[in-house]
Amino acid sequence: MTSIPPIDLGQQYRTLASEVETAVLKVMASGRYIGGDSVTQFEERFADYVGTNYCVSCNSGTDALYLALRTLDIGEGDEVITTPFSFFATVEVISAVGATPVFVDIDPKTFNLNPNAIEAALSDRTKAILPVHLFGRPVNMSALTEIAAARNLALVEDCAQATGATWNGRQVGSFGQIGCFSFFPTKNLGGFGDGGAMTTNDPELARRLRVLKEHGATRRYVHEEIGINSRLDAIQAAILQVKLGYLDQWNAQRREIARRYAELLRPVPHVVLPSESGQGGESVWNQYTIRLRASLDRDRIRDSLQSLGVSTMVYYPVPLHRQPVYRELGYDEGSFPAAETVCREVLSLPMFPELTPDQQQAIAYHLKEAIDN
């Protein structure tokens, strides 16, 4: 069997090569490599896609989160509620602005922050909630917007893995004060390098996001505050414009692949399938992440699949509250049992729009073989 990678970016490029190369060459010929029409046009198109009034591009999803918190004046003495089960950047930016992360356990069925656990984590210092639409599945935004509004809290959405996902028919990134996106190559809408964006309906927030991402400058050589240098390259913007036109098609293919995985894996013992979105949410399946019951050795099964040509990933083996850098927060093992359990059990199977039914059948066969052995 030909090996099956976790994601095949080369195959996607080959289908778009002519369009992408034309767009890139146009930027190169223009001589405008920072800013310019390609960036402005992408920001306009992406805001329209998400359903917000404004989009401000930047150079990574991490910077998007950092700039969002800075723009909302979140800093020293403030607390931000978030999930312990996500990529490190989600919590890293909270610390980077001087605030303190406060974790809330997840719902093990969705892998997302559990809205029912937020109330107990609130304090007089709570300034914001930072939910993550993990693996492409939207958080229950009806519940979160209600909590945020009742407590006058800012809501910053981490949409890095969920571009195109919806809650009650509305795009993620359009619910909170600011939505934060990553265009890292493996994302549903990925560039050929780093990239990010922030979406908002508030003109003043959009203005300040632009100031902060340009060294805090209101105009050239006039700086009203300390900012950073975080720009989306013109070439990346041109590439993303091309790929945005295919995003809905690719997300539909991902949903079909997820449906087929569920059909193939439902009979396999000891495998817990990721739950369908349901109840208002529509996932875009950035990852198809199963859980292997505690009775199984996840790493042994992963090694066995690798030897058979099936590459898998573990997102994420260590919960954020147990990272060495956060020992000072005082969270003990067992503080968030759902997150800690899934960290020991999760395994992400190959997932990309071009994955074929034959490849999925092979993956399912070899997974069962690895479990049985």
N, C-alpha and C positions, 0 to 999 in steps of 0.2 A: 504494500500500500504506500502511495505517496504520502509524505508527512503532511500533517494539517497544522498550520500555525494558529496562534490565538487570533491574529488579525492579518489580513493580506492587503497591505497598502499598495503594493506594486500592481496587483491586479486591478484595483480601482483606478490607479493612474493611467493604465493602458487604455481604459475606456474613455478617458477624458483628455488624453495627451494633446490632441490637436487644439482643443479649446483653451486648455491651460497654457500651452506654449504661445498661442496667439496673444492671450491676455498679458502674459509676462513680457513678451517682446514689445508690446505696446507701451508698457510702463518703462522698460529699458530705453526705448527710443525717445520717450518724453523728456528724459533727464530729471524727472521729479520723483525721487526715491523715498522721500519722507513727506508725508501729507499728500496733498494734491487730490485730483478728481477721483482716483480709484478708492482712496480712503473715505472721502465724503460720500461717494455713491454707495459704497458698501454699508456705511453707517445708516444711511437713509433706508436702504433695502432691508437691513436687519431689523431696524426699529419697526418697519412696516410688518415684517414677518412675525415678530414677537407680539406686536399689537400695542406698542408704547409710542409716546411722542418723540422720545429721544433715544439715541444710542451713542455712546462715547467709547471708541475703541482704545485698546491699550495693548501692552506686549505680552500679557499672560493672564490666565485665570487667577493666579495668585495675586498679581497686582490689582486685578479687578476687585477682589475681596478687600485688599488693603485700602485701596482708594475709596471704596464704599464706606468703610468704617471711619476713615479720616474725614470724609465729606459730611458724615452724620455727627461729627464731633464726639466720637466714642474714644475714650482714652483712659488715663490714669484714674483709678478709683471706680471705674465702671465694670459691670459684669455683663457677659454675653452668653446666653444659653445656646448650646449646640449639642451635636451628637458625638458620642465617643467612637463611632464606627464610620470612618471616612478617611480620605487621604490627609496627610499631615498638614497640608496648606490651609485647610479649613480652620484649624485651631491656631496654627502658627501666626496667622495675620492678627488674631485677637491679641496675642501677646506682643506682636510687633508694634501695635498702636498703644501699648501700655495698659490694656484692659485685662481682665481675668476671665478665662473660660470657665463656664459652669456647665457640667455635662448632665444630660438627661438620657435615660436608657432608651433603647430602640424597641420597636415592634419586630420580633424575630420573623414574622411572616412577610413583612415588607422591607426589612432592613433599614427603615427610615425612623427618624426621631418620633417618639410616641407622644402625641399631644396631651394625652391624659396624665403624663408624668411631669408636665411643665409647672403646674401650679405649686407643687412642693419645692421647686427649685427657685422660685421667685424671691427676691429680696428688695430692699429699698435701693440697692445699688444696680439692680437689673436695668439695662439700658436698651438691649436689643435681643432678638431671637435670630439665629443664623441656621436655618434648616438646609439640609443637603438633599437634593433629588437624586438619591444614590442609584447607580447602575441604570439610570434612565427612567426610573419610576418616580412619579411626582408624589411629594408629601401631601398629606391632607391639608390643602391650603384653606379650605373653609374653616376648619378648626383653628388654624394658626392665625388667620387674619382676625378672627373673632377675639382670640386671646390678646393679640397685640393691640387691637383697638381698645379693648376694655381696660388695658393697663397702660395705655399711651406708650407702647414700646415700638421701636423701629423694627422693621422686618427686612432682612437682607437675604435674598435667595442665592444659594450656591447651585447654579444650574450647569456646572461644568460637564456633567455626564448626561445631560437631559435636554439638549437643544431639540425643540420640536415636541416635547412631551406636553400634555395638557391636563388640566384639572377642570372638570365641568365645562369642557370645550374651550377653555382659555389657556393660552400658552404660559408655561412657567417663565418666570422673569418679568411677568406683568402684574404680580400680586403685591409684592413688597415695595418699599420706597425705592430700592435698587435691586436689580437682578444682575448676577455676575456669571459670565460665560467664559469657557476656555475653548480655544481652537487648537489645542495640542493635537498632533496628527492622528492619534487613536480615537479622538472624540467623534461623535456622529457627524458633526461639521468640523472637520479638521483641516488645518493648513499644511504647509510644507516646512513648518517650524513652529515656534511659539507664537501665540496670539491670544487676545482676550477682548472682552467688551463688557460694558455696563449699560443696562437699560433702565429708563425711568420715565415717569410722566411729569416730573416736577422740573420746571425750567431752571430754578435756582440751583437745584442739585446737579443738573446737567452742566450748568455754567461752572460750578465749583469743581466738579470732576475734571473738566477740561483744564482748569487752572492748576490743580494739584498734579495732574499727569505731565504738565509742561513746566516743571521746576517752580511751581507756584507763581507763574508769571501771568499777569493780566494783559500785558503786551510785551513786545520784545524788550528785554533788559530791564523790565520793571516787575519786581517780585513782591507780592503782598504777603506771602507766607512760604514756609519750607515745603517744597513738594518733592517729586521724583521725576526721573526721565522714563516715561513709559508710553511708547508709541507703537502702533501697529504699522509695520513696514508696508509701503505702497504695493510691493510685489505680493506680499501675503494677502492684502486686501483684494487685489485683482484675482488671485487664486480662489479666495473664499467667495467672491461674487459668482464665479463659475460654479462652484460646488453647491452654493445655496440653491441654485436652480434644480438640483437633484436630490435635495435633502428629504423631501416628503416621500419620494420614490424609495430611497434607501431605507427610511424608517419603516415604510410599509413592508419592505423585504425583511427587515429585522423582526417585525411582528409575526410574519409568516414563519420565519425560522424558529422563533420562540414557540409558536403553536406546534410546529413539527417536533421540536425537542420534547415538549410536554407529552405528546402522543407516544413518542418512542421510549421515553424514560419512565412513564407512569408505572409500568410493570416491574421495573428494576427495584429489588429490595434494598432497604436501608438508604434510599435516596429521597431527600425532601426537595420537591420542586419549588422554584420561586413562584409565589402566588401571582395570578393574573391581576392586573390593575383593578378593574371593577370599581364599583361605588364612586364613580365620577372621574377616575384617573385613567389616562391612557399612556402606557409606558412606551419608550422608544428603544429599550433594550440595548443600551450601550454594552452591557454585559449580560450573559445568561449564567447566573450564579446559583448553583445547587448547594445543598448541605448534605454532608455525609454523616450519618448517625455516629454518635460518640463511640459506639462499639467497633467502628472501623478506624484504621490508621490512614488518615487523609494523605499524609505525605508518602506513604508506601504506595497508595493507589495512584497518586500523581506520578511517581517515578515509574510505575508499571505502564501507565498510559504513555509517558514520554518514550519508553523503550519500544512501544508499539507504533510510534509516529504521531501521537496526538499530544500537542503541547497545550497545557492549561496554565492558569495563573491563580494565585491566591491573593485576593483583595478583601481583607487585610489581615495579616497574621497577628498583629499586636494592636489592641484597642488604644485609643489616644490617651485615655487617662492612666494607662500603664506604661507610657513612653518614659524613658529615663529622665528626660528634661522636665517632666511634669510631676516628679516625685514630691516636690514641695507643695503641691496642691492637697496632698494627704489622702488621696483616694486609694483604698486598699483593694486587694483582689476580692472580688465578690460585690464590689460597689454597684456594678451594672451587669448583672448576670446574663441578660439576653445578649448584650454586645460581646461579652467575654466568651459565651458559648458559640456564637456564630463565627468568631475569629478562629476557633479551633476546628470548625466544621466546613467552612465555605470552600468551594472550588469553582472557578469560572471556566466554563467550556469555551471552545472557539466560537466567536461571534463576529461576523462581518457580512454585509449584504450579499456578497457573492458566494457565500457558503452553500454548497449544493446538497440536495437530498441524499445523494450517495455518500457524501462525506459525513453527513449527520448519522446516517445508518451505521457507518463504520465506527463513529465515536460512541454511539450507544452500545454497539456490540462489544467494543473493547472495554468500555466502562463496566459492563456486566461481567465480562471475563476477569477484569482486575479485582472486582468485588468478590467473585466466587473463589478466586485463588488466594 
